[in-house]
Amino acid sequence: MNFLTCMFDTIGGWFAEAAWFQAVKWPFWFFLILIAFACVILLVSVFLSKFRISNAIEDEMVSMGVLKAMGYTAGMIIASLVVPYMLVTAVCAAVGVALSYAVLPLLADFLTMQSGFSFAPAFDLAALACAVLIPLVIVLVFTVSAAGRIRKIQPISAIRGTSDGKASGSNPLPLENTRFSTGLRLILKQMLAGKKQNALLFLVSFVLTVLVAFSGTLFYNVVIKPENFMSTLSEETPDIIFVTKAADLEHLNDALRSDEDVQSVLNYTTANVNLGSSAVTAFVCEDFSRTTNDLCYLGRNPQEKGGIALGSAFEAQYNIGDAVTIESGDKTCTYQVTGFIQSVNYQGAVCGLTTEGYEALCGEIALPSLYVYLKEGANAEAVISRYENGHAELLIKSIDSQKMARTTQEMYMGISAALIAVIFLITILIVLFILYIVIRSLLVRRKQELGIMKAMGYTSGQLMLQTAGSFLPVTIAGVLLSAALGMVYMPRINQIIFSSVGAVRNHLEVSFAFLMLFAAVLIALNFAISICLTLPIRKISAYALIKE
């Protein structure tokens, strides 16, 4: 556990300090998640291929022995198994590359619209070639490795039904030596007999739970507790923003302070300055102690004319107490760093200045803004309408921040809901596909055994429950282990991701109850699919097997 903790901290620190990383940040994490998701699907696919080839070798042992006796080499037989997987991989990779030409421009438009990032996809021939070649090489390595045992097959032994000339199979958990009920004994016996399939199901359950846990955490903080996510966005959130002329500032301020719907008014303006070669967004405030969302995560906000709080993007370059030179046009001014603040929308490329500190550099603010905080129950739209009608001469622009916050929240709610829906759909498809291959192979191998058990009096329902139940222990183990690790390390993962985009101090929670809910859903889904896929057991007839 300590090793994993150190690993997460090291990786997070390395990313935060890397110069190249400062330029990509949020887009990097978005595409890193997509790449990770693709790698998970590829990993599951190659393990399925390896599992399927191993089963094919077991099922076709006699035929392979005959082929070797006829003069076919091991390499020729391996090629006959591997080539179809390579062809399917090549075709699917080529189709995926072709679809990317249609999908990526739409994705770029979505990113630009939602985040403000200008993203133009560039199609590089070398990258596209890697997208085809890398899956091919991975599938080739795994399939050849799985098919390598064909080299050890001796024709005579294979015809007898074994690969090494010895009696095949073992008898885990002999029925005569166990104390459990017969049904439970058969479930445990069947589970212990399939080590490869259990390993595959454990891995898949573990990985899928990681994906579901990540999307579930996002969903919980955006939909169930939206205040956590909105606070993490790291912006000051008043109810109304009024933009006015400098000459009219005091008149509007006086009118607002005497308004019975207004709780407080804050002179808070966003401006642009330069720190070296970096363009920086400055939060200019008359008194940072009166803000509702404290953006400072290290040190303190500036309280005096000569103080400045730098954004998280500059933490690696400066320390508290350092002198920094800020430029605006042809004017410069030196400030002392008092702390560090965060901002997601500006990727940490921000600073905090007092009104006096900003005016020392740029002079009087031409179009200052007033952040208005309303009393509980007051309607922002009504207040805005009243001032636009009664004080139109004082206003340049009015912004309903409540409405903007609701719109932002609804946007992220839609994104998180779509994300979790897609992940659950892919989860269902992966579980369905894996269990289909595993159960189909199992039913083929155990057809005679199941027929005999039916002749002994076992019903189809009992055999279906035994078969589906044999997958439950490994599924539960994989899901619970992943959920337990998620409780411990999901906050660290969130910290690494959000700190890279400017939110060094995030407010996201990892809900144990929510993780357990998703874990239960995944386990129930696995069991339900297993029951459905074991329905062919009903068609197995002991009488028909005797006649075969």
C-alpha positions, 0 to 999 in steps of 0.5 A: 500500500505504501509503495502504491501511495509513493508511486501516485505521489511521484507520478503526480509530482513528475507531471506537475513539474514537467515543462511539456505538461504545462502546455497541454494539461486538461486536453492531456488528461482527456485524451489520456483517459481515452487512451487508457480506455482503449488500452483496457479494451485491447487488453481484454481482447488479447486475453480473450484471444489467448483464452479462446486459443487455449480452449481451441487447443483443448477441444481440438487436441485429437485433430491436432495430433492427427495433423501432426501424424500426417506431417503438418508442423507445429508452426503450420498449425499455430499459423492456422490459429493465429492468422484469423486473429491477426486478420480480424485485428488488422481489419478492425484497426483499419476501420477504426482509423477510417472512423477517426477521420469522421469522429475526431472533427466532431470531437474537436468541435465539442471540446472547443464548445465546452471548454474553450480550447481550440483543438484542430485534429491533425492526421499524421501518417506515422501515428495512424500506422502505429494505431494499426501496427501496435494492436497487431504486434500485441495480438501476435505476441499474445496469440503465438504465446497461447498457441506455443503449447502446440509444439509440445503435443505428441501425436499419440498422446493427443489422440489419447486425449492428453498433451503430454502422455499423462492422464489429464485433469485433476480433481479439485475439492473431492466431493467425498472429502468436503463438508458443504452441501452438495450444491455448494460443493459442486459450485466450488469444485467447478470454480476451482477447476477453471483457473484460467477462466477465473483469472480472466474474469477476475482481471476483467471485473477488476478493470471494469470496476476501476472504470465504473468507479471513476465515472461514478465518482464524477457522476456523484460530485456533479449530480448528487453533490454539485456544490463539490464540483462547482467549488472545484472549478475555482471561480468566485460565484456571486449571484449577479455581476454588474459592469459599469464605468469607473465614474459611475462605480460609487453611485451603483455601489451606493444603490446596491448597498441600500437594496433590501435584496442585496446582502453584500457587494464586492468590487471584483474585476478580471483583467489581463496582465503579463508575467514574463512571456506568459499572459496572465488573467488577474483577479482584482479585488478590493478585499479577498477576505470577503469572497465566498470561494477562497481560491488560495491553497498555499500562503495567503491572498494579497492584503496590501498594494505590493502583494500578489498571489500567483496561480498554480501554473507558476508554483514550480517557478516561484516561492512565497516571498519572491519578487515578481515583475508584472507588465501591462503595456509598457508599464511594469511593477514589482510585487511580492508573492504572498501565496498561490491560488487556483483556477480551472478555467484559466489552467492556473495561469492567473494572479490575484491583486488588490485594487490598489495593487492593480491601479499602481500598474495600470491606473484606474480600471476603465470598466470595473465590475461589482459582484453582488451577493443576494439575500436568501430567497431573492430573485436574481432576474428580478433584481437585474430587471429592476436595475436595468430599468431604474439605473440603466445609465449606470450599467454597461452589462448585467450577468445573471451568475445564478443562471450561468451556474445552473447552465454550467451545472446542467452541462456537466451533468449531461456530460457525466450522465452520457459518460457513465451511460457509455461506460455502462454500455461498454461494460455490459458488452464486454461482460456479455462477450467474455461470459459468452466465450467462457460459458460456451466453452464450458458447456461444450467441455461439460456436456456429458457431465451435465447430461449425467447429472440430469440423469441423476435427478438434477434439474436444468435450473439447479445446473444453471445456478451451479454454473452461474454461481461458480463465476460469482466468487472471482467476480465479487473478489475482483469488484470488491478489491477494485472498490476498496483500492478505489476508496484509498487511491481515487482521491489521489488520482483525482488530485493528480488530474485536477491539480494539473488543470489548476485545481490543486485543492479539489472538493470531490468526494469518493462515496463508499455507498456509491462505490458499493452500489456500483459494485453490487450492480456490476455483480448482479449484472454479471450473474444475470448475464451468466444465467441467461447464457446458461439457458442451453443447459435446458436442451441437454438430454441424457438420453440424447447423449447415450445415443450419440 
